[in-house]
Amino acid sequence: MGNSLVQNNAKTIGDYLGKINIKTYINGILGNEKEGQKFISSIMSAVSVNPKLQECEYSSIISSALLANALNLSLSPTIGLCYIIPFKNNKAGTSTATFVLGYKGYIQLAIRSGYYKKLTVEAIKEGELVRYDAIHEEIEVNLIEDEELRESTPTIGYYAMFKHVNGFEKVIYWSIQKMQIHANKYSKAYSLDADTKLKSGEIPQDQMWKYSSFWYTDFDGMAKKTMIRQLISKWGIMSIDMQNAVENDADFIKNDTHFFGDGVPPIQPTEPIITPDEPQAQPQQEKSTTEEFDLFG
């Protein structure tokens, strides 16, 4: 991003963003001072809920936030469209911020593309699945009507479907076992063995900081994101924004080893962050709610 974003002696991200050359750079990218100030406020909000971002190279925070801005996605953790996540490389002695798309962000980009009439992703609870016919892509479920009871009922699988405006439909269903195997294979942040030990209470409290990935703290959310990625990247129509987001997210998944949540870390670490340069520690997820969008009502 050029010399205009040199960190110099700024002690905090607030000091850095307050520098005239940084403000000028941001205002130039976004077109005016008003948009620049909104952009800076969004960064400060993201840092306030994840203080570990203060340890990142400030230019990487701006780069991540600019990507979110380019996709017109809010960084607010309460909305959950996308996040800025800190990664630490002990070998290089640096921390870097990375843009990460949430599953709601995937859905938002798909809706905006105008290609989708309907897009649904759902966690299926114990006792709800009546049958699933993979050949004919037909699923029958009886959803638990009591929302509080449903929320507390164990998840057994995940369902996702879309319908294009031209009528083309695609339906997929994965059991939770298939999702766990997928996560264990493709995410450095997750270990099925560690997850089993975590659920059975075998992990000592002083080691819990290693398991802050959403694959541990919010498996359903990460599973929904995986379902949307699988569904759209393989069978859907992707806008340019969606293609860019999927490509960037693929880099994140490839390099993810350990990170501090998509907002406030569930457990504040008292030891160094596990990094790609250290032996993999058993690690390392988004939230269980129905997400359905019928664009034509």
Secondary structure, 3 states (H helix, E strand, C coil): CCHHHCCCCCCCHHHHHHCHHHHHHHHHHHCCHHHHHHHHHHHHHHHHHCHHHHHCCHHHHHHHHHHHHHCCCCCCCCCCCEEEEEEEECCCCEEEEEEEECHHHHHHHHHHHCCEEEEEEEEEECCCEEEEECCCCEEEECCCCCHHHHHHCCEEEEEEEEEECCCCEEEEEEEHHHHHHHHHHHCCCCCHHHHHHHHCCCCCHHHHHHHCCHHHHCHHHHHHHHHHHHHHHHHCCCCHHHHHHHHHHHHHHHHCCCCCCCCCCCCCCCCCCCCCCCCCCCCCCCCCCCEEEECCC
